[in-house]
Amino acid sequence: MKIGNLAVPIIVVAAVLAIIMPIPEGLLDFLLAINVMLAAIIMLNTIYLKSALELSIFPTLLVITTIFRLSLNVSASRLILSEGHAGAVIQGFGRFVGRDNLVVGFIVFLIIMVVNFLVITKGSERVAEVAARFTLDAMPGKQMAIDADLNSGLINESEAKERRRNIQREADFYGSMDGASKFVKNDAIAGIVITVLNIIGGLVIGIVMRGEELEQALQNYTILTIGDGLVSQLPALMISAATSFIVTRAGADSNLNSDLLKQLFYNPKVLFISAALSFAVAPFLSPIPFIILAVALIFVGFKLMKLQKEAEKQEEVLVQENEVEEIRKPENVVSLLQVDPIELEFGYGIIPLADVNQGGDLLDRVVMIRRQLALELGMIVPIIRLRDNIQLSPNEYVIKIKGVEVSRGELMFDHFLAMNPGIAGEEIEGIKTIEPAFGLPAVWITESQRDRVEMLGYTVVDPPSIIATHLTEVIKKYAHELMGRQEIQTLIDNIKQNYPAIVEELVPKVMSIGEIQKVIANLLKEGVSIRDMVTILETLADYAPVTHDSDMLTEYVRQALGRSISRKFINSNKSNVITLDPKLEQIIMESVQRTEHGSYLTLEPGVTNTIVNSLSRQVQRIMQFGQQPIVLASPIVRLYFKRLTEQVVPGLVVLSYNELDPNIEVQSVGMVSI
């Protein structure tokens, strides 16, 4: 066994034995010197600590030093009472501090004792108690913060374990300090009691047993007792100060010396004001020390200003170098690659509409748009990014899909947009414009005109509603691009909670997420709601084993959703529709070319123009009656006819016979022929 493992047990046992065994004067002097220097070492260590855990043994050290100091106190008292002297150290302390004057020595001893007991010891005890309570109360929050950092990837498992261990050590440390501080307090009380007993016992022994005069006994034993008290109280004072330092340094990041210089002497203005104050009081008090102090403060203030300016220049250079270094890093461009699915950029004049503090409700409207489209189309709308753009006109806004501008509009503040729904016959005064969402003619009117215009039958909307409506229609138009694989996976995971059998049968055994996404995109492209995902997945599970053609699967799904499709596009039980000539359908079917990657039409341009012209005439005829044009085709032809005409007549509703609700009656009022 190494001798180092026996050192501490030997010291503790020897300290306990010294209480009952006599110690020679020479050895006592040596041990008293060790006591003083050990207290000084402990106090200086606490000054240079950056963290209390760097001296986690401090509570145990308090107990050991207290036992050691008390054993020396008892041994010194034994020598004082039995021999009338207790070595050179105690004698020297008593004469040096008291100046061979009993009254002076006794008063100095009392002052040191009061300072140690009432000021430092009581204060450090209270701080230790509060620190222990707050440290224990903060443990759950610190543990949760570590778990959050671990889950977010800011730290790894080993770092999390190390932080948890440090938190536990910190709690144990302050808990131990709360108890160990009681040793310091009780040690001061014991020193007072021992001192009083030494004086009384010394007088009794000197006068009664040794026959000394009162003055001689008082001088001898009191000086020795005061020396013994001082040589004990001085280390106790340093240990109490060390206790105060360590329990008040909980939130420090560096040692006390550095913090004192940085935090006390960091502001030159404070030093200059202090110098002025020193000059002001100098004539009324002792001039020389205050003038010297004022000059020193001014010198330090100017020196500090110079150092701060140099530090600011170095910091600016360092910041510039770091910025250049960050730009040079290849991974720095990764954040620039992120493209927001939906962006709404607006000029500075529209900012009040998005600022809640200025009464704007645009953010709330964006939330409602996402809720509305979830109910209407069953889609998950990605986060809509709102940002201002100083390059735009003040009242202009731009809507971007995946970083590309797809639409824009311009508002007039303090105005309302009035649109004629077709029932208002009277013209109104205002600034003519085009409604951005649907491209309809509209008029900007003032608030004073609003009531009259509404009475005439016009539809009047405010600027926030214009933006919200425009944004909603753009999202509907590009819904098929916004529903990617991740969004489809989220929908499937949601269905799996209540219908696990459907999902397990379909994904990934029969269809992949990408194949399902193509079918969903086809539906959304024609405005078909995908809210009934259960029916969609069940239909795909039925027909996917037969064909993997996404177009054919889309038609099967549309037939399964026929009731909802019919009710969406046909509002009444009777409706007028446009049909296709059977000869035209035959031509389209014969022109379909099927490949591994899908099907497409191979019609001649002349035939295509004839079909489009015939369709345009029929659509205009329907629209003259104020009805929505709907084309009815056979299931096989429907998709190809829709693709043929979607560029010429965007938004045209093309349904198949199999998608019609049996309760709905339709009447053909026109036919597209060739």
Buried (B, 14 or more C-beta within 10 A) or exposed (E): EEEEEEEEEEEBEBBBEBBEEEBEBEEBBBBBEEBBEBBBEBBEBBBBBBBBEBBBEBBEBBBBBBBBBBBBBBBBBBBBBEEBEBBEBBBEBBBEBBEEBBEEBBEBBBEBBEBBBEEBBBBBBEBBBEBBEEBBEBBEEBBEEBEEBBEEEEBEEEEBEEBBEBBEEBBBBBBBBBBBBBBBBEBBEBBBEBBEEBBEBBBEBBBEEEEBEEEEBBBBBBBBBBBBBBBBBBBBBBBBBBBBBBBBBBEBEEBBEEBEEEEEBEBBEBBBEBBEEBBEEBEEEEEEEBBEBBEEBBEBBEEBBEEEEEEEEEEEEEEEEEEEEEEEEEEEEEEEEEEBBBBBBBBEBBBEBBEEEEEBBBBEBBEEBBEBBEEBBBBBBBEBEBEBBEEBBBBBBBBBBBEEEBBBBBBBEEBBBBBBEEEBEEEBEBEEBEBBBEEEEBBBBBEEBBEEBBEBEBBBBBBBBBBBBBBBBBBBBBBBBBBBEEBBBEBBEEBBEEBEEBBEBBBEEBBBBEBBBBBBBBBBBBBBBBBBBEBBBBBBBBBBEEEBBBBBBBBBBBBBBBBBBBEBBBEEEEBBBBBBBEEBBEBBEEBBEEEEEEBEBEBEEEBBEBBBEBBBEBBEBBEEEEBBBBBBBBBBBBBBBBBBBBEBBEEBBBBBBBBBBEEBEBEEBBEBBB
